[in-house]
Amino acid sequence: MDRFFMPLVVLIVGVLFFCMVESQAQLAPALYVFGDSAVVSGNDNKLNTNGKANYAPYGIDFPAAGPTGRATNGFTIADFVAKSLGLQSPRPFLVVNTRTDRSYEGFNYASGLAGIRSETGTADHGVTLSMEKQIELFRKTVEEYLPSHFGAAELRKYLSKSIFLVIVGSNDYSHNYLSNQYKSSQIYDMKQFSDLLLDNLQSQLLDNLYHLGARKFVVFEMDAMGCEPGFLETVKPSKCGKRVNSYVETYNHKLGVMLQRAAKSVRNATFVLGKRYQLMNDLVANPTRFGLRDSANPCCSVSKSGLCVPNKAPCQDRKSRVFFDAIHPTEAVYKTIAAQCFNGDGLCVPMNIQQLTKK
Ligand SMILES: *[C@@H]1O[C@H](CO)[C@@H](O)[C@H](O)[C@H]1NC(C)=O
């Protein structure tokens, strides 16, 4: 008896232990991602847009898959955060077959030229998923996809423990307010426009995502656009564009205030602010402090749009570059941002993502 049962017992205990370790390794049930090219991962491949990044050299450092639609050489912030949470990278919602798919670790709704405003990015770039459309797809997820797997109470709990990552706003300037293809700058002054963006975003977070069950939000500041090679003042290549960054600073300041107010206005929700603006300024001014060398030049050959020219070999020293194309950082930068937000101190406030998962 003993000789027969002992190995079986060991096996069962082993399997149980493995399952426990596995489930413990997941710090949240799911990661849902909204936003623009900082987190885009393939939805645009299905859309009629010329903002796609689904060709080489994008994805050159992405394990096995290559060009997926991510606007960088490898992982995005969302991929790194998912990995730290013990989750698979949230797949782009538009490429998932929701009739046959059975995964519940979250989706990515991002689109490269997406904005808080629905008209953003549409002037000559074709179809994009604005925040409004992304939220519609999430509503579909909650109302049609998830209920086949969860009971009502279970679904509420699952959503309340999931992490909602939102990185949006830059296109509302670069592909709206600062572009003469849109009327925004004739209608609104800078202050009015930033107020409008924050009103819209607040409503998207509270009236929509919170209402659908989201409770744990990580909302990133707008990027230091004036520091991107595409915007850099040519005379002093290491200085960031002041006018553009002043718009960004105004918006970012108000974003912090809005999130604090939002936290007080609803129950059981936590709003984390991801302060990437100053970090990006520091990265550009002092790349060596972060183990990088070049913060002035795009790694790939770029076209007028700032995106990589297709199929041209990029630089070799991608691990020491700040920018992959003229707009988007390298995976190395995304890794730094994600790591600091996940378990660092000060980038994501009032708590990091690891602390957020314990709330
Ligand atoms: C807040 O959390 C409590 C305890 O889990 C719960 O009973 C209540 O329904 C929640 N309220 C909202 C609005 O989510």
The ligand as an SDF file (V2000), in Angstrom:
LIG
                    3D

 14 14  0  0  0  0  0  0  0  0999 V2000
  -18.0500   49.3340   -1.6690 C   0  0  0  0  0  0  0  0  0  0  0  0
  -17.5230   48.2010   -1.0120 O   0  0  0  0  0  0  0  0  0  0  0  0
  -18.4260   47.5880   -0.1110 C   0  0  0  0  0  0  0  0  0  0  0  0
  -17.6760   46.4900    0.5950 C   0  0  0  0  0  0  0  0  0  0  0  0
  -17.0430   45.6210   -0.3120 O   0  0  0  0  0  0  0  0  0  0  0  0
  -19.6530   47.0930   -0.8670 C   0  0  0  0  0  0  0  0  0  0  0  0
  -20.5680   46.4860    0.0120 O   0  0  0  0  0  0  0  0  0  0  0  0
  -20.3120   48.2430   -1.6140 C   0  0  0  0  0  0  0  0  0  0  0  0
  -21.3550   47.7720   -2.4020 O   0  0  0  0  0  0  0  0  0  0  0  0
  -19.3000   48.9650   -2.4660 C   0  0  0  0  0  0  0  0  0  0  0  0
  -19.9110   50.1510   -3.0690 N   0  0  0  0  0  0  0  0  0  0  0  0
  -19.6880   50.5140   -4.3320 C   0  0  0  0  0  0  0  0  0  0  0  0
  -20.4310   51.7060   -4.7910 C   0  0  0  0  0  0  0  0  0  0  0  0
  -18.9450   49.9160   -5.0760 O   0  0  0  0  0  0  0  0  0  0  0  0
  1  2  1  0
  1 10  1  0
  2  3  1  0
  3  4  1  0
  3  6  1  0
  4  5  1  0
  6  7  1  0
  6  8  1  0
  8  9  1  0
  8 10  1  0
 10 11  1  0
 11 12  1  0
 12 13  1  0
 12 14  2  0
M  END
$$$$
